[in-house]
Amino acid sequence: MPFSINQMIVDGEENVVALNWAYSNADGTLSNQLKLATPYGDVALDAVTEEVAISWLEEQLQNTPEEFDAAIAKRKQETEYAATLVAYDNDGAGAFQVVEAPAEPVAY
């Protein structure tokens, strides 16, 4: 199941008012909180299962699984690209040299 609920926010009258959710696929995970349109559902709090909460989430989310898959793929591509970037410093003589990261942290 690509959706999971890791937390529900419940008001003083035991109505679920928000869901902290995650959407996962093989390439990563997106997560957020959805504030439900109203205290949601006619299910007693002690009977709310993850399956029930996910059904509420899917009813109110404005994004499709395909949009989440595309967002995860884009973030993965951006992360992979960022890992290829290398800094080059001007050496003061008009040439550029690769910036070498110190092998070990310097202790003071």
N, C-alpha and C positions, 0 to 999 in steps of 0.2 A: 504494500500500500504506500503510495508516494506521500500522502499526508500523514502527519502525526500531530497530536496535541500534547504539549508538555506541561501546560498549566491552564487552569480555568480561573477566571476572576468572578467571584460570586458576591452579590450584595447582601445586606443584612436580612433580606427577606428570602434568602436562599435561591435567588434567580441568577442564572449564569448571564453575565453582562459582557464578558470578553473572553477570547480564546487566544492563548499564545501557541502558535502553530509553526510547523516546519513542513517544507516540501522537499523531498529528496529524490535524486536519480543517481545513476552511476557516476556522474561527473561532479556532483556536489549537492549543496543544500541551501535553500533560502528559508528565512524565518521572519516572522513578524507577529504583531498582535492585531487581531480583528475585534473591534468593538461591535458587538452585535447591535442590530437596528433597534431592538427593544429587549428587555429581559426576555430571553428566548426559550421557547418550548414549553410544553405542558408535562414534562417529565419531572418527577420528583428528583431532587438533587442526588439522593443516594442511588438513584437508578440511572444516572447519566454515565454512560460508558464512553470510551474513546470513539467507538463507532457512531454513537448518537451525536457526539460533539462534532465529529467530522462531517456528518450529514448537515448539521447547521452551518458549519464553515463553508461547505461547498454550495449551499443555497445562497449564501450572502457574499461570497468572494466575487470580485468583479473581474478577476483574471482566470484564464483557462490553464489547464496543465501544459498545453503547448506553449503558452507564453512564459510560464515558469521554466520549462525546458530550454527555451531560447535564451532567457536571461542567465541561466546557469551556464550554458554553452558560451555565451558572450563573456561572462566573468572568467571562465576557465581560459578562454583564448587570450584575454587581456593579461591575466596572471602569467601565463606561459610566455607571452611576448615580453612583459616586464622583466622576467627572469633572464632574458637575453641581453638586456641593456648593460652597457659598460661605460663607466665615466672615464674621460680623458681630460687631464689637466694641461693647461698651457705651461710649458717648461720655462717660459720667460725669454726664450730665444726664437719664438715664433713657431715652434713645433709643439705637438701634443704627445703626451705620454699617458699610457694607461695608468689609472690610479690603482695602486696595489693596496689591498686591505691588509692590516697587520695580521700576522699569523696567529699571534696570541694577544689577548688584552694586556695593555700596559698597566702594571700595578704601581700605585703611588704610595 
